[in-house]
Amino acid sequence: MHQHRDDEHRNDEHRHQHDERRHQGPTPHTAHDDATLADLLDLDACVLRPTLDEVVAWSVARATAGGRPVRTVVDLGAGTGSGTLALARALPEAQVVAVDVSPVMLDRLESAARAAGVGDRVRTVRADLDAGLPAEVAGADLVWAASSLHHVADPARLLREVAGALRPGGTLVVVEMDDRPWFLPSHGQHAVLERDLHAAADAQHHNAHPDWTADIAAAGLGPVVTAGFRVRTDASPDELLAWAHLQLTRLRQGLGDGLDDDGRALLDALLDDEDARALTAADLDVRGSRTAWAATAPDEPAGAPADVDVLVVGGGAAGLAAAVVLGRSRRSVLVVDGGEQRNAPAHGVHNLLGREGVAPHDLVAAGRTEARALGVAVVDGEVRGARRRGEDLSDGFDVDLVVRPSGATGTTGPTGAAGATSTIHARRIVLATGLVDELPDVPGLREHWGTRVLHCPYCHGWEVRDRRLVVLGTGDGSYHQALLFRQLTPHVTVVRHAMPPLDDERAATLAALGVEVVDGPVLRLDPVVAAGATAALTVVLADDRTLPADAVVVAPRFVPRADLYLSLGGTLVDHPMGAQHVPTGPQGQTDVPGVVAAGNVADLAATVAVAAAAGQTAGAGLNADLVEEDAARAVQAWRGRGSHAPAVAHAVTTTA
């Protein structure tokens, strides 16, 4: 359990996730305090592990009810990560975001995650919850707050923010200690001492928290379900004694003045190894209980609006940026997203000002939240076809689509059964369908794509600077990749997998730069595993030679998702990168009137930032187009009522 609050410690000694000025007291809080508390939290993880696992199992069962997938978990007030790691173990496919205000705690947590072999799935965020939820919470499937909510200055505000950030159908779990743990013998002078310590803690309002049921319901989450858990331990005698000793030491420092002389004397004796009355493991009997509250965010409506100004096909950076600018222009907008997020395998998005390293799923989740706040409808589903309703542009399009329940689509492709096909009307269409990266048929490429198999030096190059890179040569683009990545590392090898021989000039250029060229082909890529994660790759050639590589660079074939565009009569054109794309004008206009395109379907080289900018530009252009169409309709209706233009008054200036 996350006992990293003042539950067992003085309010002036601990500040995680609550206002330092309210709780700090006259003595400044230091990193030493955090380090000491971190030691206790690590011991908590050992002593209270069975109880924590039981609460986590209950929480996961609530979050996954009905087969709902859990892809992103957020631990609010994570401390040294006992809950974070338990959640990562219980949800092996999920990414876990650990939020805490203490860098000491987060450093401990990161080390523990690496040691547990889940470092690639755990990310830390330093944030003070009194300042608001960090952006990384947006779109979470499960938010866990253990022994932290009661230290937030405004719990009701935080609960509302969590409710708004959860993915539709997502789950909030709040866990609190019903009381400080009891662990001294339950009879004689030890029992009297522990009762006095509890009374002193109660007088200082330690662990004071309400029944959160009404607060959670008021935030718009529900139904609220509660469960109680008795504290259990399977700790070794040494772990148990170390934990109790540290507990009593901190209680002596924080609450000793609230005891009488006999109580202080006994407490000192328990902590004195030389005293005959010193505490032993045989004396200890850990007792206590926890309460957990769970509630879910409302599910998104299963259907889609029947008539919209704009249909956005594709819910990545380009599509959501278009939807946001249209929503801000008070347009009715529907975004239909197939869930095939191109950059989903990558750990983070780069070259996006102010959001460096944000996980792709988190960026999309935040974009959905922003769009929905503007009245935009966002659904998981698929557009099956579209056709013009009439001859005039203002007639718009009839669009056939299938909407899946929220969460039935994975981050890399559909996983749920499709629902019934319905038809909606849209005045305009934004194509933000992206592209597909077709990779050479080499085992291991697809498995490590986006992590250890890369293609773009601007997207991934900084992360592999000075590392060993192998360029899998497939054509002319591989030569240019070798030059670009050579700017970032001197350790570049080109394997001629399906690459024609280099001419003399290119061979000389690579040789002058220290780039080795090796004949292929490549048979497969084998992972080099360390601490439960892929640390490098071994490139195996057809003649059984091997090359070590921290990453492999490959030039995929870009295939735009343009079936809808082609069905509407559009034509693809050749792109300088050797593939085809949807040609567009300055504001995304295509050769199909009423249809604009943005992102990788139009610009094969667009990064996330460029795609988002293109989406915003296309959305603004569509809004201007619709403004003109609305104005023309208004004039036609006005004239149809027999109205006439008012006479224009001319001002006359008289000069004396």
N, C-alpha and C positions, 0 to 999 in steps of 0.2 A: 504494500500500500504506500502511496506517496505521502509519507509523514514528514514532508519537508517544510511544514508551516510551523506556527507557534504552538501546535497542538501539545508538544511536550516541552516547550522551551519558552523562555521569556520573550515577551513581545518586543522588547528593545534589543533582542539579539538576532532577529530574523526579519527579512523584508521581502522574500520572494513573492512577486505578483501582488504586492500591495504597497501603499504609499509609505515611503521611508519616513517622511516627516510626521506621520501619524503614529507610527509604531517604533520609530528608532529610539526615542528617548534621548537623554543627554549624552550618551556615549556613542560616538560614530560607529557605524557598522563597517567592518573590515573584511578583506579577503580571508583573513585568518578565521573569522567566525564561520564563513562559508565552508572553509576546508574542514573545520571541526564538525560542522553539521553534516557535511558530505560523508564523513566517516560514519556517523550515526545512520544516515540513510542507507549506506552500503550494508551495514549490519542489519538494518530493518529488512532489507531485501533477502537476507539469509534467514532471519528468524521468522518472518511473517510470510514466507513464500507460499505455503499451502493456502493461506487465506487469499492472498493476491491472485493465485491461479484460479481459485474458485470464483472470485468476483469477475475476473477477466473472462472465464468460460461462460458465465451467465451473460455478460455484456455482449460477447461475440454472438451468442445464440439470439439475443434480441436484435442485433444489427443485421444478422444474416437471415432472419425469419423470412420464409417464403422464397428462399433461394436468391435473395438480393445480394449482389456482389459487393464486397468492401475493398475498394482500391486505395483509398486514402484515409489514414487515421491521424488525428491530431491529439496530442497529450498536452493539456494546458496546465502549466505548473509542473514540469516533468521532473525537477530535481536531478538526481543522479541516474534516473532512468529505469527504476525497477518496473514501473508500469509500462514504459515505452518498450522495454525488451520483452516483457510478458505478452504485450499485444503483438509485437513482431513475430514472436514464436507461435502464437495462436492463429495469426493470419499471414501465412507464409507468402502470399501473393501481394500483400499490401505494402505500400510506402507509408512510413510513420514519420510525422513531423513532431518534434519535441520542442515545446515552447517554455522558456524560463527566462528570468531576468538576470540570473547569476552566471557569469562566464565560467566561474569555478565549477559550478554544477554541470554546465554544458560540456566542458572539457572532460570531466569524469564520464559523462554519459557517452560521448563519442568514443572514448577509449574502451568502455564496456561493450559498446555495440560492435566495434571491430573485433574484440576478443570473442564475442559470441557468434561471430560469422554473419552478422546482419548489418554491417556497416554500410553496405551498398543500398540498403533499404531504409536507413534511418537518417534523417536530416534534422539539424538543430537550428532553431531560430531564437535569437535573443530579443525579447520584447517584454514590456511592462503592460500587463492587461488593463491597468487603470488608464492607459493611454489609448486603449482600443485594441480590437483583434488585429493581429498581423494579417497581411494579404494572403499568406500561405494557408489560412484556415478555409478560404473560400472553396466551396465544392467538396468539402470533406464528407465522407460516408459515415464516419464515426468520430465524435468528439468526446474525449474522456477527460474529466476534471476530478481528480482525487485529492481530497484534503486541501483544496485550493480556492474554491469558490467563496468560502466564508471570509477570505482575506481580501477580496476585491472591494474597492470603495463603494461601487454601485453594482451589486450582483444583478439587479433587474435589467440594467442597461446591457451588461455583458451577456445575459441570457438572450435578450432580444437580438444582439449582434450574432450570437451563435445560431439562433433560429434562422436568421437571414442568410448565414454563410453555409449552412448545411445543404448538401445536395437534396433535392426532393426525395422524401422517404428516408433520409439519413437519420442517424440516431445520436442522441446526447445521453451520456452516462455521467452522473455526479455521484461521487463516493465520499462519505464522511465517517470519521470515527465517532461512535456514540459516546465515547469517553476516552480519557487517557488509558493506555493499557495497564492492567494490574499484573504484577509478577512476583511480589514478595509473598511469603507464606501467609495464608488466610486466617491465622490464629496468633494469639499472643501479642507481644510488643511490636513485631513486624507488621501485623495487621493494623495496629493503632497508628504506626508511623505512616503507612501508605494511605490510610484514611485522612490523616492530617495533611499529607502532601496533595491529595486530591482536593481537599477543602481549600488549601492555599491557591491551587491552580484555578478553582472555580471563582475565588474572590478576584482573581486577575482576568477572568473571562477567557481563560484558555479554551480553545476549541469550541467557543460559543457559536452555534449555528442553528438556524431554524429548520423546520421541516420544509424542504424545498418544493414540495408538491405544488402549492399554489403559485409560487414564483415561476416555475417551469411552465405551468399551464398558461399563465398570463403572458408569457413570451410567445405563445402561439404553437407550442409543441404538445403533443399528446397522442393517445392517452398516456398518463404518467403511471408507471408501474414501479413499485418498490419491493425490495427484498432485503432480508437481514442475514448476516453471516457471522458465525462465531469464530473468534480468533483461534487458529491452530498453528502449531509449529512442529517442524521436524529437524530443527537446528541441532548441531552437535553441542556437547556440553561447553566446549571452548567458545564457540560462537555465541551461545546463549549467555555465558558469563560476561564476555566482552561487551555484549549489547547492554545487559543490565547494569554493568559498571559504568558505562558511558551515560546511560539514562540517569542514574543516580548522581553522577558527577554534575551533569547539567542542572538537575533539579536542586542539588545543593547550592549551586551558584545562583540560580534564579529564584528559588522559593525557600531557601534555608532560613531566611529572616522571619518567615511566617510560622516557624516551629518553636515549641518551647525548648527549654534547655535539655530536657531528657531526649526529645526528638532529634535535636541537632547532634547530641552525643552519640545516639544510636546510628544516625546516618553516617557520621564520621567514622564510626567503628566498622560499619559495613564496607566502607571504601578503603580501609586500612588493612593491607595484606598482612601486617604484623600483629593485628589484633585477633584474639581468639574468636571474636564475633564476626570476623570478615565474611563477606558473602561468598557462598560456594554454589556451584551449578545445582547441587542437590536441593538447595533451598528454593529454587525458582519454579514457579507455576504460572505460566503466561495465560492470562484471561482477558476477555474483552469482546467487543462486537463491532461490526460495521453495518452501515445502511447504504444501499445503493438505490438511486432513482434513475429510471430510463424513460425516454420519451422520443417520439419520432416527429420529423418535419412532415408537413402535408405532402402527399404525392402530387405530382404535376397532373393536371387534367389529361385524360387519356387521348382526347381528340385534339384537333387543330382548328383554329378559326376558319370559317368557311369563305371569308372574303377579306383580303388584305390589300393594302397599297403595294407592298413589296414582299416577294418571297425570296429569301436568301437560301441558296442551296450550298450547304457546307458551313460548319460551325467552327472553323479554325480562326487564325488571327485575321485573315482578310474578311471572312464572312461576318464575324462578330464586330469588327471595326465598322463595317458598313451598317450593320444593324444598330449599333450605338448611335452613329451620327443621324440615322433616320429616326430612331426613337427620340432623340433630342429635338428633332424637327416635328415631333408629334405625329409621325406616320405610324399606321398600323403595319406591323412587320411580323412575319413568321420565319424563323430559322429552322431548317430541317438538317440535322447532322447525322451522317452515317456512322460516326464513331471511328473512322479509319484515319486517325491522326498520324500524319506522316512522320513527325518527329517524336512520337510517343516513346520509342526505345531510348532516346537520349536522356542523360541525367539532368541537363539544364539547357536553357536558351541563352545564347550569347549575343553581344552587339545590340542589345535592347536597352536603351538608356534608362537607368533607374531601376531596372529589373534584372540585372546581371545574375545569371545562374538559376533563375526561377525554373522549376520543373515544368515541362510542357503541359502536363495535366493540370497543374495548379494555375498556370496562366489562362488556359481555356476555361477552367472553373470560375476564375475571377471575372473573365469576360462575360460569361453567362450571367453571373450575378449582376454585373453592371447593366447588361442589356435588359434583364428582367425588371430591374428597378425602374426602367424607363417604359415599361409596358410591353416590351417585346416578348412574344411567345417563342420559346426554344423547346424543340422536341427532338427526341431520338427517332430516326426513321430513315426512309428512303423515298426519293422521288422516282416514280416509275415511268413518267412520260408527261409531256406538255404539248399543247396545241393552241393556236390562236382561236379566240372566241368569235371573231369577226374579221372583216377586212380592214377596219380602222385601228390605228394604234391604240386609241383610247378604249377599245373593246377588251384589251388585256388578254390573259391566257387562262385556259382551264388546265389544271395541273393534277395529275393522279399521284397520290402518295400513300405510303404505309407508315403509320406511327406505331412505334414500339413503346412499351411501358418504360419509364425512366429507369435506367440501370440495366436494361436488357441488352445494351450494346457495350462491348469492351472497348479498350483504348486502341486496339489495333484491328478491330473488325467485328461484325455482328456476331453475337453469340446467342441471341434469344430468337424465339419463333416470331415471325412477322404477324402483324394483325391484319385486319381487313383493309382493302384498298378503298380510299375515299377521294373525292374530287373537290378541290377548292378553286377559287378564282383569285388571281393576282394581276394587278395592273402592270407590274414590272417584275423582272427577275434579275437577281444577282447570282452569277455563277462564281462560286468560290470553292470549287470541288477539288482543287489541288492536283497532284500528280502521283504516279506510282513509280517507285525506284525499282527497275528490273536489274537484278544482279547476275553476274556470271554464275553458271551452274557449278559452283565449287562448294563442297560441304564445309560448313562452318562460317561462311560469309553471312548468311541470313541470321544465324543464331547470335552473332556478335555485332550485327548492324546497328550503328548509332552509339555503340559503346567502345568497342575495340576495332571495329571496321568503319572507316570514315571516308568521306569524299571531299569535304569542303574545308580548305585551310582557314577560312574566316569564321566558320561555324565551330570548328574543333581544334584548330591548329595550336592555339595558345596552350591548351591542356596537354599537348604532347610535345611541347618544345623540349629540345635536347634529348628526346627519346629515340629509340630505334624504330624506324619506320620502313616498311616494305610496301612498295607501290606495285600492285598487281596490274601489269601492263596489258591493256586490251585494245588500245588504239591510239590515235593521235592525242586525245585528251590526257592520256597517262603521262606523256612527256611534259605537258604543261603542269600537271599535278606535281611531278617530281621537282620542277623548278620552284613552284610556290612553296612546297613543304620544305625544300632545302633552305629557304629563308628562315625557317623556324628551328631546324636541327641539322647538324652536320652528318647525322647517321641515317642516310637514305639509301636504300637499295631498290632497284627496279628489276622486277622479274618479268621477262617477256612471256606472258601467259598465252595471249592470242594477239600479240603485238608484232607488226611487221618489223623487219630489220631497220635500225636507225640509219639515216644518211650520215655522211661523214661529219657534217657540220653539227648535227645534234649529238652524235657520239662524242665529238670533241668538247662540246659544251658541258655535257654531263661529266666527262672525265675531268675537265678543268675544275668543276665544282666538287669533285670527290665523291660523285654518285656512282656506285658500282652497278653494272648491268649484268644480270644473270639470265641465262636461258631457262625457260620453263618446259612444260607447263606446270601449274600448281595442282597438286592432287587434292589437298584438303588443308584446313586449319585446325590445329589441335589446341585446346585451352591449357594454359599453365595455371593450376589452381593453388592458391595460398590463402590460409585463414578462411576457407570456405567461399572464396570469391575468385574470379578470373583475374589474375595479375598480369598476364602476358599471353602471347600466342606463339605457337610454333608453326611456321609455314613449311609444309611437307611438299617437296617436288616429286615429279613422276619418277625420277631416278633414285628416290629415297634420300636425296640430300635434304637437309633441314636448315631453315634460317630462323633465328630468334627475332621476335618482333614485339615491341610494346603496343604497336597498332599497325593495322594494314589499311592501305589507301586504295580505293577502287573507284573507277568512274562508272556509275550505273547508267543505264539507258532510261531517260526520262519519258514517261508516257502520260500525257495529260488525261484526266478523267473528263472527257468531252462528249460522252454519248448523248447527253441531253442537248447540248449545243448543236451537234450534228443532226439530231432528230428534228430540230427547229429550222433546219436549212442552212446552218453555218458551215464554214469551210475552214479547215486547218491550214496553216502555212508553215513553211520551214523556219526553224529557229537557228541562229548562229551556233548554238551548242550542239547541232547535229540531230535534233529531233523536231517534232512539230508542236505547235501551240495555237491557242486562240488569239488571233490578232485583235488589238484594241486601240482605241483612240486615247486622247489625253485624259479623259475621265472614265476610262474603261469601256467606252462604247464598242460594241461588236458590229459585225455586218448583219446581225439580226435585230431589227428595230425593237426597242423595249427591253433588250437584254444587254446587261453589262457584265464584264468579267474582271476579277481581281485575284491576285495571289499567283500561286504556281501554275494554275491552269493557263494563265496568260504570260507570265514571266517565269520561265523555268529556273532562273538563277535567283529569284527573290528570296531573301532571308525573311525571318519573322517580322522584323521592323519594316522592311520594304513592303511585305504583303499587307501588313496592317495599314500602312500609309495609303497603299493602293485601294484598299477597301474603304477607307474614309473618303478618299477622293471620289470613288465610284458612287458611294452613298450620297454624298453631297450633290453630285451631278444629277442623280436620279431625283432627289428632292426638288431641285430647281426645275427639272423637266416636268414633274408632277404639279408644281406650283403654276407653271404656265398653262398646263392642261386644265387645272382647276379654275384658273382665272378665265380661260376661254369658255368653259362650261357655264360659269357664273354670268358672263356677258350674254351668252346665248339665252339662258333662262330669263335674264333681266329684260332682254329685248322681246322675248316671247310673251312677257306680261304686258307688252305695250308701253314700256317705259322708254323715255327718250333721254338723250344725254343732256345734262343741265348746261345752261349757257355759261360761258366762262367770263367772269367779271374781269375787266381790265382796269388796273389802277392808273389814274391820271395824275400826273405831277404838274402843279402849276408853279411857274417861277415868277416871283414878284419882279 
